Amino acid sequence: MREESDVSIKLLQDEVSISRVIADLGNSNRGNTLMLVGGTHGNELMGIGAIQRVVAYLEEHDLELNGRLLAITGNMEACRLGQRYLYQDLNRMWTRENLDDLHYNRLDLRHTENHELSVVYHHLKEAIDVTTGQFVLIDLHTTSSPTIPFVVTNFFPKSIEFVQPLPLPVIGGLSGFLDGTLLSYVNELGHIGMAYEAGQHQSPLALESHESFIWTMLEHTGILKDSEDARLAYHRQSLAGSSKHISGNFKIISRYRIREDENFRMLPGFENFQPVKKGEELAQNDEGSIHSPYDGYIFMPLYQSRGNDGFFLIAPLNADA
């Protein structure tokens, strides 16, 4: 495996050096394991900044952990360049085919994203293999459009039970719409996996939201033993206030997949969880207008140059759609 060096990234106004392993604290023999991944997409760096903030505080105050906190960088090379990915979206590569190729030494590790997949996989496998408690993975993301924070997971009983107490909307039903994600791979292994979408790229509010979520997860997993109640209460309240009282379970009901060479243009002004009506114009391409086939809510409208998902439509879990 090729040797890895630290890389420099632009985090808001600061130049920050990052390593593959941002932190490895505590002991997996003493409790649960929480694995955080920041920078799976190289233009989504607020999660890395939040991890560094939390880790700095934990180390400065020598807080005792009842378990293990492992935090890593996802796509190092994409983070260095500040772009979503180089050749292939790392968060669409966690397929059985790719992992079988990796196991049988058929995956060309000279390919940038194949290398990134391999390194993240080995950190993930090591963490799962040695944990004696519950394993929880959180993939930290931001979006190209304004959004309230939300959680993405699969409707697996263990994951839903874990996220249900959180004062945030939970999006599920990924299978068939959003395949090859890191969180789905972890869920399918029988562990708890989720993505946390904290806000818009390069937003200071997203950095703060990630930080509040990490503190809340350290408490929720029982890993933070020697805790300061006032600090944790502040972050719990901050998380609850950021959701604008939108909570509950939602399912994906439609995905607009951008075809190769399609000149897709999302109409301006859409935000996550914004209601849309059947027949409403949402986007355009060279063939004309693209309209919503359903009543529902817009989800992750694309306002960046890279990505194959133009937008999703979601509905409450108990809706008929």
C-alpha positions, 0 to 999 in steps of 0.5 A, spaced: 500 500 500 502 506 498 505 511 503 500 516 505 502 523 507 498 529 511 495 534 506 493 541 507 486 543 506 482 550 506 477 550 512 473 556 511 479 562 512 484 557 515 489 552 512 489 546 516 493 540 515 490 533 516 492 526 516 488 519 514 487 518 522 485 524 525 484 521 532 484 514 535 482 515 542 480 510 548 479 503 548 475 498 544 475 493 550 471 498 554 465 499 551 462 501 544 466 504 538 464 510 534 468 511 527 467 518 524 469 519 517 470 526 514 471 528 507 468 522 503 467 528 498 473 532 498 469 539 497 465 537 504 470 539 509 466 541 515 466 534 518 473 534 519 474 541 522 469 539 527 472 532 529 479 536 530 475 541 534 472 535 539 478 531 539 482 537 541 478 539 547 478 531 549 485 531 549 486 538 552 481 536 558 483 529 558 476 526 558 475 519 560 472 515 554 468 509 556 470 506 549 473 508 542 473 514 538 476 513 531 476 518 526 479 518 519 479 522 513 475 519 507 478 521 500 484 524 502 486 526 495 479 529 493 480 533 500 487 536 497 484 538 491 477 541 494 473 537 489 468 532 490 472 526 487 477 525 482 474 519 477 469 516 481 464 518 487 467 514 493 460 514 496 458 510 491 463 504 491 461 500 497 459 494 492 459 487 493 463 487 486 468 492 488 469 489 495 470 482 492 475 485 487 479 488 493 479 481 497 481 477 491 487 483 489 483 484 483 482 492 484 487 496 481 490 500 487 493 505 482 486 508 481 485 514 486 478 512 488 480 505 489 486 506 493 482 511 498 476 505 498 482 500 500 485 504 506 478 506 509 476 499 508 482 496 512 481 502 518 473 500 518 475 492 518 480 493 523 475 497 528 469 492 527 474 486 528 476 488 535 470 492 538 467 488 544 461 493 544 456 496 539 459 499 532 457 505 530 459 509 524 457 516 522 459 519 515 459 526 515 457 530 510 454 537 507 450 539 501 450 544 495 444 547 497 441 550 504 438 545 509 437 543 516 441 538 519 438 531 517 440 523 518 440 518 513 440 511 514 437 504 512 430 502 515 434 496 519 431 495 526 438 496 529 439 503 526 432 506 526 432 504 534 439 508 535 437 514 531 429 514 533 431 519 540 434 524 535 431 531 534 432 530 527 429 528 520 431 521 518 431 519 511 431 512 509 429 507 503 436 508 500 436 501 496 435 502 489 435 509 489 442 511 492 446 504 492 454 503 494 454 508 500 458 507 506 453 507 511 449 502 507 455 497 507 456 498 514 448 496 515 448 490 511 454 488 516 449 488 521 452 494 525 449 501 525 451 506 520 449 513 518 450 519 514 449 526 518 448 532 513 450 538 517 448 544 512 451 547 506 458 546 504 463 552 507 458 554 512 460 556 519 453 553 521 455 546 518 461 546 522 458 548 528 452 543 527 457 537 526 460 539 532 454 538 536 452 532 533 459 529 534 458 531 542 451 528 542 453 521 539 459 521 544 454 521 549 448 517 545 453 511 545 455 511 552 463 513 550 463 519 553 464 517 561 467 523 564 463 528 561 461 536 562 453 536 563 453 543 561 457 542 555 453 536 552 446 539 554 448 545 550 450 541 544 443 537 545 439 543 545 443 546 539 442 540 535 434 540 536 434 548 535 437 547 528 432 542 525 426 547 525 422 542 529 422 538 522 423 530 525 420 523 523 422 518 518 422 520 511 423 515 505 425 516 498 420 516 493 424 518 486 431 520 484 432 524 478 439 521 475 443 525 470 445 522 464 452 522 461 453 528 457 446 531 460 446 539 461 442 538 467 440 545 471 437 545 477 432 551 478 435 556 483 432 557 490 430 550 492 432 547 499 431 541 502 425 539 505 421 544 501 414 542 499 413 541 491 407 539 487 406 534 482 407 537 475 412 543 478 418 545 474 424 543 478 430 543 473 431 544 466 436 540 461 437 541 453 430 537 452 426 542 456 423 542 463 423 537 468 417 536 472 416 533 479 412 526 478 409 527 485 407 531 491 412 531 496 419 534 498 425 536 495 431 533 497 438 534 496 437 538 489 444 539 485 447 546 485 454 543 484 458 541 478 459 534 480 454 528 481 449 524 478 443 525 482 439 531 480 435 531 486 431 526 490 423 527 492 421 524 499 415 523 503 413 521 510 414 514 511 407 512 512 405 516 506 402 512 500 407 514 495 
